[in-house]
Amino acid sequence: MRAGTPPVVPPLVEIRALRVEIDGRAIVDGVDVRVLPGKVTALVGASGSGKTTTGLALLDEYPPDAQVTGEVRRTGDGPVGYIPQHPAAVLNPARRVGALLHDIARRQVRHLPRTERRTAARALVLRALSDAQLPDAEALLRRHPHQLSGGQQQRVVLAQALLLGARVIVADEPTTGQDALTKSRVVEQLAAVAARGIAIVLLSHDLDVVRALADEVLVLRAGRVVESGPMERLWTAPRHEWTRRLLDEQRADRQGGAAVTAGSPGQPILQIRDLTAVHDRRTPVLHAPHLALHPGECLAVVGRSGSGKTTLARCLAGLHRDHDGEILLDGTPLPRSLRHRGRAQLAAVQYVFQDARAAFDEHRPVLDQVARTAVRLRGADERAATDEAAATLDRLGLSTDLARRRPGELSGGELQRAALARALLARPRVLICDEVTSGLDTVTRRGILDVLAGLTGLTGSEVSAGEREELSLVLITHDLDTARLAHRIAVLDAGELVEQGAARRILTEPRHPFTISLMETTERLEAGTRR
């Protein structure tokens, strides 16, 4: 080796010519990936491009009945850790966090004398929680997974991987559904893990996070790598048309703004009065003295993970009944539980969940489940409902061929679009969207936002003026680019409604300290601050 030449570092894991085929359709085709110690390798691309299938191949996991060719070679010691997009799915809901982590830690100290094992196991758990940047470990260890925010659940899964001695960690959309402050902490957390020599494979739609973290980026489309290289080169001089389109759509989001500064005058369609929600019948989690939504208006609700955004949405939809105060539709109080709401009330207020996969029956075709909404809530004929469902899905970018498959054969982004279509088939007056764009690439996200903007009358639309007047939108989001769609913004922090007003004013002249901090952190992420 010549003097001054850096040594060649062997990869911990290497994928060569990977092809994964299901029913004759290649979902990954000829992909090569080299995963180096202490480096962050990012896979980006549209929903269904093959990112998650490639990431799971590092764990030797593939879809059922898949035909696999190519090679996945490991040269490093230790298991490959995996942080899924929805971490609650891999945490046992019946066991406290402390029990979950101590089970793993005890296996790591079996070689020690019995009298030393308990103390050593506890020390390993506390160190793993610290490395995963989870403060207040004592309180957290006593909680069950459902008592944690999504960001906390994610860091618990990371702590599990660190306890197992993982040298490679696959992080699947780790910032999905996270506000800018939490997102910034995730970036710091993964950068700190990489600084310890652990390889990170980042699967993400979030180009700001990719820019801040990644050393190497692979851009996938339809299962193939269309471009790869250092992040800064791709950001400043993309070579492939698809990469340029992903970046252009993100920049278009930045240039967008609220089209209207005030909602329709007159009687609100939906009102909140003195709403106080609790968990476990005693723990306050949300307090909103007053909030109103007018016909044709879009209200964005923003705040950090665990601030009460989803609890607010679930109260409106009748999914969280443990609350005081009133929720009024056209001036009439709505029953707290959806079980006590009539068919017209159920159709009037529709909810699109963040975790779309959990909202579908895995055994039935997606098209049938979407069409069923029109049959149940509007009394539509089954054939007419199926035709309407297919047309709505097509408008949202989901072909009839895909819609006829079962949920397990669709990507998370594709299922999110199906969930939106299902809610629209009820012809609601209020549509509650809980992070519906958080799992989508920039191109698909822009398409969904354009549809939502058209439905609420913020832009030109294919729908009738009557539909635009009737449909109002509550947009639960961590993403301020998405919040720019709204007429008005409400800001939650630690369960309190701390600020609300016209979107343009909130975005340019925030008044509350938390809102100011949120805007400043967003600006730093958009600037692509690197570790």
Order of alpha helices (4+ residues) and beta strands (2+ residues): beta-beta-beta-alpha-beta-beta-alpha-alpha-alpha-alpha-beta-alpha-beta-alpha-beta-beta-alpha-alpha-beta-beta-beta-alpha-beta-beta-alpha-beta-alpha-alpha-alpha-alpha-beta-alpha-alpha-beta-alpha-beta-beta-alpha-alpha
